[in-house]
Amino acid sequence: MMRRHFAQSLIAGLVLAGSALGVHAAPEVNQPAPAFSAAGADGKPISLADHKGKVVVLEWTNHDCPFVKKHYDSGNIPRLQKDAAAKGVVWLQVISSAPGEQGHVDAAGAHKVNEYREAKPAGIVLDADGKVGKLYDARTTPHIFVIDQKGTLVYKGGIDSIASANKEDIAKAEPYAANAIKAVLAGQKVAQQSTRPYGCGVKYAS
């Protein structure tokens, strides 16, 4: 009896500790995407609510990560961003690297990085405190989330199926993120709604 009481107390303590530390449950597909409002690199707040009625893509990025470089140096992500914009999709980069950590940039730095890698996102979320990243349980760079016109999370996971930093693998991989966007725009259910993300761990504050 005492053992059971101790176990229950321990579990309750862990739950309370998790709440105190700001631990969030991972968002679930087919459920409303977590609402957020955060600083944008253009000097204005970026809110998910601002894009109600549109398909939204959230891309966690870190320009110094070799897995991210793979998709930018090859032109893969810039092409996806350009194609998304042409179809009315709102593509938002999210930078959750904390100050002093790999990939951290200020607003000017974020624009400079995107200029040299020819990135064309609709907006850049500066998430240095990691609140948005933890809200979405973003684990890697890249990590992709697709939200439909109703505000429902319909895809979360890797950008594609081959977890490598080799540009040559892009053409061989199944393009999970691109397929998800295509399905949503066609009014179809996303075939693979949750896949394993790969890349560098998001550099949250320790």
C-alpha positions in Angstrom: 0.0 0.0 0.0 2.8 2.3 1.0 4.6 1.4 -2.3 1.5 2.3 -4.3 1.1 5.6 -2.5 4.8 6.5 -3.1 4.5 5.7 -6.8 1.4 7.8 -7.2 3.1 10.7 -5.3 6.2 10.4 -7.5 4.1 10.5 -10.7 2.2 13.5 -9.5 5.5 15.2 -8.6 6.9 14.6 -12.1 3.7 16.0 -13.7 4.0 19.1 -11.6 7.7 19.4 -12.3 7.0 19.2 -16.0 4.4 21.9 -15.8 6.7 24.1 -13.8 9.4 23.7 -16.5 7.0 24.6 -19.3 7.0 21.2 -20.9 4.3 20.9 -23.6 2.7 17.9 -25.1 3.6 17.4 -28.7 0.8 18.7 -31.0 -1.3 16.0 -32.6 -2.2 15.8 -36.3 -5.9 16.3 -37.1 -6.2 18.6 -34.1 -6.0 22.5 -34.1 -2.5 23.7 -34.5 -1.1 25.5 -31.4 -1.8 29.2 -31.7 1.2 31.5 -31.3 2.4 35.1 -31.7 6.1 35.9 -31.8 8.5 38.5 -33.0 9.1 38.7 -36.8 12.3 39.6 -38.5 10.5 42.5 -40.2 9.8 44.2 -36.9 6.2 43.1 -36.6 4.7 40.2 -34.6 3.8 37.1 -36.6 0.7 35.3 -35.5 -0.8 32.1 -36.7 -4.2 33.7 -36.5 -3.1 36.3 -39.1 -3.2 33.6 -41.7 -6.6 32.1 -41.0 -8.1 30.5 -44.0 -4.7 29.8 -45.6 -2.4 26.8 -45.7 0.6 27.5 -43.5 4.0 25.8 -43.4 6.3 26.1 -40.4 9.9 25.3 -41.1 12.4 25.2 -38.3 15.8 26.3 -39.6 19.4 26.8 -38.5 21.6 28.1 -41.3 24.8 26.5 -39.8 23.3 23.0 -39.7 24.6 20.7 -42.4 21.2 19.1 -42.9 19.6 22.5 -43.5 22.5 23.5 -45.8 21.7 20.4 -47.8 18.3 21.6 -48.6 19.3 25.3 -49.2 22.5 24.8 -51.1 20.7 22.4 -53.5 17.9 25.0 -53.9 15.3 22.5 -52.7 13.8 24.6 -49.9 13.9 27.8 -51.8 12.1 26.1 -54.7 9.4 24.8 -52.3 9.0 28.2 -50.8 8.6 29.8 -54.2 6.1 27.2 -55.3 4.2 27.5 -52.1 3.9 31.3 -52.4 2.7 31.0 -56.0 -0.2 28.8 -54.7 -1.1 31.1 -51.8 0.6 29.0 -49.1 2.2 31.0 -46.2 5.7 29.6 -45.5 7.1 30.7 -42.2 10.7 30.0 -41.1 11.1 29.6 -37.4 14.5 30.2 -35.7 14.6 28.8 -32.2 18.4 28.9 -31.7 19.1 30.6 -28.4 21.6 33.5 -28.0 25.1 32.0 -28.1 23.9 28.8 -29.7 24.6 27.6 -33.3 22.2 29.3 -35.8 21.2 32.2 -33.6 20.7 35.4 -35.6 19.0 38.8 -35.0 16.6 40.2 -37.5 19.3 41.7 -39.8 21.2 38.5 -39.7 18.2 36.4 -40.6 17.6 38.5 -43.7 21.2 38.4 -44.6 21.3 34.6 -44.4 18.2 34.3 -46.5 19.6 36.7 -49.1 22.7 34.6 -49.8 20.8 31.3 -49.8 18.0 32.8 -52.0 15.3 31.9 -49.5 11.9 33.4 -50.0 9.7 32.6 -46.9 6.6 34.7 -46.3 7.9 35.5 -42.8 10.7 34.8 -40.3 9.7 34.0 -36.7 12.5 34.9 -34.2 12.0 32.5 -31.4 15.2 32.9 -29.4 13.4 32.0 -26.1 12.2 28.8 -27.7 8.5 29.2 -26.8 7.1 28.5 -30.2 9.5 25.6 -30.8 8.6 24.0 -27.5 4.9 24.6 -28.2 5.2 22.6 -31.4 7.8 20.1 -29.9 10.2 21.1 -32.7 13.2 18.8 -32.4 15.4 19.2 -35.4 16.4 21.6 -38.2 14.7 21.1 -40.5 11.4 20.1 -38.9 8.2 20.8 -40.9 4.6 21.3 -39.9 1.7 21.9 -42.3 -1.5 23.5 -41.2 -4.6 23.5 -43.4 -7.1 26.3 -44.1 -9.1 25.4 -41.0 -6.2 25.7 -38.7 -5.7 22.0 -38.3 -2.3 20.4 -38.1 -2.2 17.9 -41.0 1.5 17.0 -41.2 4.5 17.0 -38.9 7.9 15.5 -39.4 10.8 15.3 -41.8 11.1 17.3 -45.0 11.7 14.0 -46.9 12.5 10.3 -46.3 16.3 10.1 -46.4 18.0 11.3 -43.2 21.3 12.5 -44.6 23.2 15.7 -45.3 24.0 14.6 -48.8 22.4 16.7 -51.5 22.4 13.8 -54.0 19.8 12.0 -51.8 17.1 14.6 -52.3 16.2 13.3 -55.7 15.9 9.7 -54.4 13.8 10.6 -51.3 10.1 10.6 -50.9 9.2 14.4 -50.5 7.0 14.2 -47.4 6.5 17.9 -46.9 5.9 18.7 -50.6 3.4 15.8 -50.8 1.6 17.0 -47.7 1.2 20.6 -49.2 0.0 19.2 -52.5 -2.6 17.0 -50.8 -4.0 19.8 -48.7 -4.2 22.2 -51.7 -6.1 19.4 -53.6 -8.5 19.0 -50.7 -7.2 15.5 -50.0 -6.1 13.7 -46.8 -2.4 13.7 -46.3 -1.2 10.1 -46.8 1.7 10.2 -44.3 0.7 12.6 -41.6 3.5 12.1 -39.1 7.1 11.1 -40.0 10.4 11.1 -38.2 12.2 14.5 -38.5 15.9 14.5 -39.0 18.7 17.0 -38.8 20.5 18.9 -36.1 18.8 19.2 -32.7 17.1 22.6 -32.2 19.5 24.7 -30.2 17.3 25.7 -27.3 18.7 27.6 -24.3 20.2 25.1 -21.8 
